[in-house]
Amino acid sequence: MRKKIVAGNWKMNLDYNEGLSLFSEVVNMVKDEATGTQEVVVCSPFIHLHSLVQLAKGSAKVSIGAQNAHQAESGAYTGEVSARQVKSVGAAYVILGHSERRQYFGETNELLAKKTDTALANDLKPIFCIGETLQERESNQHFDVIKSQLVEGVFHLDATQFAKLVLAYEPVWAIGTGVTATSDQAQEIHAFIRKEIAAKYDQSVADATTILYGGSCNPKNASELFGCADIDGGLIGGASLKSRDFTDIVKAFN
């Protein structure tokens, strides 16, 4: 059975104390209210990582992740943070290829392939994001775009390496817009992604791959989305900044 995950992406929000306060609430709520086998991942700004790892100790269901890591192991890259540095504070996951990184920082599939290799070499689990823009969907290019992101970004990995990935489908037109893909639209893309994985590797690898939905998932639509055959959880943005909303999304698996 593939792992079910709800991952929160705080993006560039919350100062140090606000982050610790929110995370403490989330850990306590998950401990008290989440009865399923799903894993909770909180991906915070770098300033929070070490402290969140300490607060999460003793909670088997909560893991910590970063929102980015550099492709080089080390070096003269002022302002950047390496995968080794992220791992050294106890984080387990790292988001790679988020649409905002692709859009605002020009991250290409080629660059993200290098980042993925470096993350895996440092024992981090990438949450690798893929997805199409509104223009690409309206011009009926969305399947081609997603296939290219897979082929150029992660399909160079062997099956053992690939098994360490979590994928996240982000319809870019549904991030922070309040617009959500219908459950049928989301399921269609998730099934397509799984079919492409099976074609590249085999069906057993495809069946074992966790694929998250990352487009304006909230407590009202989480149950319907998570009920789809190929949706294994969510990469949650805005709703992860409210402990009750985030925990309610986690509980949607119940």
Rosetta blueprint (number, residue, H / E / L):
1 M L
2 R L
3 K L
4 K L
5 I E
6 V E
7 A E
8 G E
9 N E
10 W L
11 K L
12 M L
13 N L
14 L L
15 D L
16 Y H
17 N H
18 E H
19 G H
20 L H
21 S H
22 L H
23 F H
24 S H
25 E H
26 V H
27 V H
28 N H
29 M H
30 V H
31 K H
32 D H
33 E H
34 A L
35 T L
36 G L
37 T L
38 Q L
39 E E
40 V E
41 V E
42 V E
43 C E
44 S L
45 P L
46 F H
47 I H
48 H H
49 L H
50 H H
51 S H
52 L H
53 V H
54 Q H
55 L H
56 A H
57 K L
58 G L
59 S L
60 A L
61 K L
62 V E
63 S E
64 I E
65 G E
66 A E
67 Q L
68 N L
69 A L
70 H E
71 Q L
72 A L
73 E L
74 S L
75 G L
76 A L
77 Y L
78 T L
79 G L
80 E L
81 V L
82 S E
83 A H
84 R H
85 Q H
86 V H
87 K H
88 S H
89 V L
90 G L
91 A L
92 A L
93 Y E
94 V E
95 I E
96 L E
97 G L
98 H L
99 S H
100 E H
101 R H
102 R H
103 Q H
104 Y H
105 F H
106 G L
107 E L
108 T L
109 N H
110 E H
111 L H
112 L H
113 A H
114 K H
115 K H
116 T H
117 D H
118 T H
119 A H
120 L H
121 A H
122 N L
123 D L
124 L L
125 K E
126 P E
127 I E
128 F E
129 C E
130 I E
131 G L
132 E L
133 T L
134 L H
135 Q H
136 E H
137 R H
138 E H
139 S L
140 N L
141 Q L
142 H H
143 F H
144 D H
145 V H
146 I H
147 K H
148 S H
149 Q H
150 L H
151 V H
152 E H
153 G H
154 V L
155 F L
156 H L
157 L L
158 D L
159 A H
160 T H
161 Q H
162 F H
163 A L
164 K L
165 L L
166 V E
167 L E
168 A E
169 Y E
170 E L
171 P L
172 V H
173 W H
174 A H
175 I L
176 G L
177 T L
178 G L
179 V L
180 T L
181 A L
182 T L
183 S H
184 D H
185 Q H
186 A H
187 Q H
188 E H
189 I H
190 H H
191 A H
192 F H
193 I H
194 R H
195 K H
196 E H
197 I H
198 A H
199 A H
200 K H
201 Y L
202 D L
203 Q H
204 S H
205 V H
206 A H
207 D H
208 A H
209 T L
210 T E
211 I E
212 L E
213 Y E
214 G L
215 G L
216 S L
217 C L
218 N L
219 P L
220 K L
221 N L
222 A H
223 S H
224 E H
225 L H
226 F H
227 G L
228 C L
229 A L
230 D L
231 I L
232 D L
233 G E
234 G E
235 L E
236 I E
237 G L
238 G H
239 A H
240 S H
241 L H
242 K L
243 S H
244 R H
245 D H
246 F H
247 T H
248 D H
249 I H
250 V H
251 K H
252 A L
253 F L
254 N L
